[in-house]
Amino acid sequence: MALQPTYIIEEKSFVLHKEREIVCSILIGRNYISYAFSNSERDTIYMVKHFDLKGNVLGKSDFEEILFDLVIKIASSVRLAIDSQKITLLSTSAFNNKEVDMLSLIYQIWPEEEIYIRHNKDQFIAQYALKKSTIDFLKKRLPNLEILDSTFPLLQ
């Protein structure tokens, strides 16, 4: 069954132009995906699509279907934020310039998962775990992909 967006918001004058640089920002959760197309400065949004899977888990075949969106294919860059269930946000001042693996103290990290660390404005450290197979899958399909945790856009 084809995925149907729960909603689409589109600027009426949005037309694909070869000269217009379009970037794509994607947010993936366990049972939803949202993505937006904007200019390179990310201050003008051209289109937003949201898919709510109503309790079903987003699978690789669902993501493959979404990748057929023409605008994703022509985007000059893709920024993907993943809403991981294993995430912690810490103040950098609490660690005296040391990297401490707090995530493993809070969650069971399985061998198929990898811990990622992102510094946000030298004030916060986000530690989160993602499945290695998921990251490999995404990077193969979107070579110009930047992967972030879901807190990153909120703290910038």
N, C-alpha and C positions, 0 to 999 in steps of 0.2 A: 504494500500500500504506500502511495506517495505521501510524503510529509506535507502538511498544509500549515502555513503560518497561522499562529493565533492572532497576530495582528501585523500590519505593515503600515508604516508612516513614511510617506514619500513627498519630497518637495515637488510641487507641480511643475516647476521649470527644469527638473533634473533630466538631463539628456547626456548620454555618454559621448564624450568628445575625445578624440585621440590626444589633443593637447592638454586636456585637463588631467592633472595627477589625482588619483583617487587612492585613498588608504582605507583599509578595512580593519575594524576593531571587533573582536569576537569575545563573547563571554559564554563559557560552557559550564554547565552544572550537571549533576547526576541525571536529571530528567528535564532539562531545558537547554536551549541555546538561543542566544540573541546575537545579532551582528548589525553593525552600522557602517555606512560608507560616508566618508567625509573628505574634505580637502586635506592637503598635507599638514597644515597647521592644526587640524582638528578643531577649528572654530566654526566651520560650516558643515552641518550634517545634511546629507542629501537623502538618505534612506535608512530606515531601521526596520529589521524583521525580527520577530520573536516566535519561537516554536516551543510550546508547552506540551510535553509528552504525557501529561496527566498520570503521573506515577510510574510510567514505564521508564526504563533506563535507556539513555542515549547510547546507541551502539555504533560500531564502525560503519555499518551499512547506511545508517541515518546520516552520519557525517559525510560519507561519500556522496550521497544524494544532494546535500547542501553545497558541496564543492562544485556542483554543476552550474551554480549561479554565475552568470556571465560576468557580473561585476567583480566577484571574488577572483576570477581568472585574470582579469586585467588590472587588479589592484597592484600598485607599485610596492606596497608593503602590507603585511598582515600582522597585527598585534593580537595575541590570543591570551586572555586571562582565564585561568581555570579555577573554579570554585571547588577547591580540594576540601575533603572532609577532615584531612589531617593538616592543620595549619596553626601556627602560633605567631603572634605579633609581639615583639619585644622592644624595649627601649635600649638603644645602643649604650646609653650612659650606665646601664646596669652591668656591663661586661668589661669595662676597662680595656677596650680594644682587643679582647679575646673572642674568638668564635666558639661559642658553647652550643653543643647539640641539645637544645631543650626539647626538641620534637621527640626524640627517642625516649626521653623521660616521661613524656605525656602519653604517647601513642605507641602501639606495637607497629614497628616498621618491618614489613615483609621483604624477603630477598628480591622480589620482583619490583620493589619500589625504590625510588631514589630520592634523596633529600636535596632540595634546592634552597638556596639562601639568596635573598635580595635585600639590599640596603636601600631604604627610601629616605632621601634627603638627609642622610647622616643622623637621623633622629630615631629611626625604627629599623629593626631587622625582622623580615618576614621569613619564617622557615616553614616549608611545606613539602609534602611527599606526593609524588606522582608515579604512576606505573610507567616503567621503562618502555613497555610495548606501546603504550598510548603516545608517548613522546616520539618514539621512532615512527609510528604510523603517521602522525601529524607532520613531522619534518620531511618525510618522503613526499607527501602530497603538496606541501606548501614550503618550498625552499627558501622563500623570503620571510619566514616566520620568526617572530619574537614572542617567546612564551613568558608570561608573567603570572603571579598569583592574583587572586581576585581582590586583594586589598590595595594593590599597587595604584590603580586609577583613582581610588578614593584619597590616597595620601600624597598625591602629586600636586 
